[in-house]
C-alpha cells in the first residue's frame, strides 16, 4: 500500500475518498497502497506506461494488448467489472477492487466484511478510456485485507444490461494459478492508462505494516504502478483473463513498513525490493461465488478468509 495510515489516512479519509479522478496529464498521486492521494502529488507517470492510444483490441482470448474496456474509476482507486467463469448474463454484475479501497476505511488485520449495505458509484470506461456510464453498488459483497487485499461490490445491474446498454463485456477471472514469466497488463481506470510487464515471481508472504498477504504476484520493474492504480485488474495478455488485483509496492527500500512491503520466505528470511510492485492473486476466488454470483465462503475450494 502507499501511505495507508498516518497522515494520509487521517487527513484524507482514505486518501481522496469523494474526490474526482485526476486527468492523466496531472502528476501521479500517492496514497493508500496504490490509492490516489489528492492531497499531494509526485512525479509524472513514467514512460513505461502504455498509452491508451497504443492499447489495441479488447480483452478477448486472442488479445495481445489490453485496453480499458470494462475497467472502472472509483473516487480513490481503480477497479473492473468482473465475472466468474460460470457467471451468466442475468447475474448481478460484480466490481472488483482492493480491500484498502473501501470507502468505509481499511479493514483491520483479521477483519472480513460480508454483505454490507453500499450505494457506491463507479465510472465505467470503454476501450479508449471514455466514461460511458455510472454504475451503482447494491452492496459490498466481500472485503478484506487479510491474506489478500480484495473487495467485491455487487451492482444494481446485470452483465447483460451493461452489455446491452453500453456494449461493454466484463473481464473474466481465471481459475488457475498464474505462471512466472507471463506477460501481463494492468489497466488503471483511475488514470486511464495501461501498464505492461511480466510476472517476475511470487512472494510466499508479503508483509506491510500490520498486514500480511499470501502468495503475492511480483512484477518485473517495468510495471511501475503509482497511487490511484490500486484495485486495477492484472490481465494475462495471452488469454485476456484476470489473474490478480494490483495493490502495493515498496517505495523507499524500508523493511516491512507501511508503503514498503517486504517478502518473507518459508524459512522466515526477509527480502526487500525497492521500487518493485505487487498484486494479489485471484484464481481462488471463483470457487467462492456460486449461482447468481452469490458469495458462499463455505463452498468447496473456497479459501478466502471468513468473518
N, C-alpha and C positions, 0 to 999 in steps of 0.2 A: 504494500500500500504506500501511497505517497502522502505523508503528513496526515495520518488518520486521527491523531489525537492532539493534545496540547492546544496551541493557539489556533491551528487550522480548524480543529473540531469545535472548540468553544466559541470562537469569534464568528465562524461562518456557518454554524449549524449544519454540519455535514458538507462543508466546502462548497457553498454555492447553491444549495437546495433552493429552488424557486427562481433562480436566475436563468435567463435565456442563454442558450449556447452561443458561444462566440463564433465569429466568422473564421474561416480557415486562414485568412490573411493576418489575423491577430496573433500575438505572442502565445506560446503554449502555456496552459495553466498547470499549476501544481495542485495538490490537494490530497484527498483521501485515496490512498492507493494510486490508482490511475484516475481518480475523480478530479473534476475540474475545480480549481480554487479560484473563484472570481475575484478574490481579494489581492492576489499577487500574480505577476507574470514572469516567465523566464524567457529563455531564448526561443527564437522561431523554430518551427518544425524542421528537423534535419532533412537533408536532401535524399535520405534513404527511403523516404516515404513515397509511395507510388501515387501520382495524382489521379483524380477521378477520370480525367480525360484519357489517361493511359490504361485504366482498368477496362477490359474488353467485355466480352459476353457475360451473361448472368450466371448464377450459381446452378450448375447442372452437372450431371455425371461426367461429361466430357470437357468440362471447363478447365482451361489452363490459366485463366486470370479470373479474379474475383472482383465484383463491383459492390455497390451499396444497396442493391435491391433487397428489401426485407429487413434492413437494419433500422434501428430507431435511435432518436436522440432523447435522452432524459434531461432533466434540469441540470444535472451534475455529472452525468455518465453517458456511456453508450450501452446499447443492447441490441437485441434482434428478436424478430418473431420466429419462433422455432416450433417444430413438430417432432413427435417421436416417430420411429419407423412405421408404427402401426396406426398413427393418427389418421382420422378421416376428415373429409371436407366439412362435415356438420359438427365437428368437435369445437368447443370454445378454444380460441387461439391462446397461445402462451407467449409471453415476452420473457426472455432470459437476460439477466444482468448479474452483477456481483451482489453478495450479501452486504458488502460495505457500502453499496449504493442506495440502500433503503432510505426513504425519506423519514422514517421513524428513528434513525440513528443506527449505530453499529450494534449488531448482536454481540453480546458478551461471549467469551470463551465458554463453550458448552451449551449455549442458548440456541434453540431451534424454534423458529416461528412457523406456524402452520395455520392456514385458513383464517387470515386476519383481514378485516374489512379494509378496503382501499379503493379510492377513486382516482388514483394517479393517472396522468396522461402521458402519452408518448407520441413523438412526431415520427410518422412512418415515411421512409425515404424510398425513392425509386433508384434505378441503376445509376443515374447521374448525380444523385445526392439531393435532388429537389424534394421538398416535403409535399406529399400527396394527400395526407390525411392526419388527423389527430385521433389516436386510439385511446380508449379508456379502460382502466382495470375494473373488474368486478370485485377482485380480492387479491391479496398476496397469498398464493398457494403454498409457497415454501421459501424460507430464507434462513441462511446460517453462515457463520464464518468459522465453523468447527470442522476440521478435517478437509474442508473445501471452502470456497468463497463464492456462493451462488445464490441466486434468488429467481423465483418464477412468479410472475403475475399472470393470473387468468383474466382474459379480456371479456368485454361485453359482446364481442363479435366473434364469428366463427372464421375458420380459414377460408371457407367457401365464400363468405360475404366479403372478406378482404380481397380475394381474387376477383370476384365479380365486379366489385366497385372500383378497384384501383389497379387491377392487373398484376398484383404482387403475390408471389408464392412464398411460403415460409421456408426457412432453412431447416434441413433435416439433421438431427443429432445422430452421429454414428454410434453403433453399439459395440464396437470393438476397440481395444487398446491401440492408440496410435504408435507409430514406429519412429525411432530416431532416424534422422536424415530426410524425413518427409518435408516436401515444400509446402509452406503454409502462407496464408494471407490473413490479415487482421483488419477487417473493415470497421472503422470507427464512425458511428452515426453522429456523435457529438461534433467531431472535426470534419466529417465528410471526406475522409481520406483513407487510403488502404496501405497498410504496411506489409511488406513481404520479406520472408527469410526462410529458414529451415528449423525443424526441431533439432536442437543440439543434443538433447538427452533428457533425463528425468531425475528429479531430486527426491530421494527417499522420504525425507521430511524437510519441509521449508518452514523456518521459524522466523516470525517477525513480531517483536514486542510480546504481547500476551497470547498471540495466536499461532497455531501450528496447522500446516496443511500437508496432506499425504500425496506422494507420487505426482508431484507437480511437473508440468512441462517447462523445460528451459529452452529459450530461444537462442539462436545464433545472434551475434551482435547487431546484425542489420535491422532487426526489429527493435528500434529504439523508441518504444511506445512512451507516451507522455501523459500528463494529467488530462483527464477527460476521456481517455480510451478505456477506462475501467468498464468491464461488462461487455466489451466487444467480443463477438464470436471469433474463434480461431478456426479457419476453414482449410481443410485439406484441398490443395489446388487440383489434385488428380481426380478427386471424387465429388468435390463441391459440398461435402458434408462437414458438419461442425464436430471438431474433436476436443475442444476445450473452450474455456472462457478466460479472457485476458484479465489479470488482476494486480500485478505488482512488479517491482524492480528495485535493485539495490542502487541507490542514488550516490552515496558518499563513501562507500567502501567500509562502513561501520559493520560491526558484528552483531547480527540478530536483533537490531534495534528497529523502532518504527521508521519506515522508509528505507530500511536496509536489511532485507531478509537474508538469512544465511541458510546454507544447505547442511543438513546433518545426516550422515550415512548410518547404516545399520549398526556400526560399531561405536557411534557417537562422535565420530570425527567431524569437525566443522570446517566448511569451505565458504569463503566469502568471494563473490564475483562482482566487483564494482562495475556498474553500467549494464549489467545483464538483467533481462526481464523474464517474467514467468506467467504461466497460466495454470488454471485448474482443469483437469480432465473431466469430460462429460460422458464417457462411454457407459458408465454405470447408472446413469440417470434414467434411461428409457425403462428399465426394469421397475422403476418406482411409480410409473404412470400407467394406468390401465384404460379400460373402456371409457370413452368420453373424456379422456385426459384427466381422469380422477386420480389424485395422489393416493398411493397405498404404500406406506412405509414398511408394512409387514409382508409385502409381496416377495415371492421367491426371487432371490438375486438382488434385491434392493439393499444397498449398503449405505445409503445416506443416513447421517445421524438423525436420531429420533428425539422428540421433545422429552 
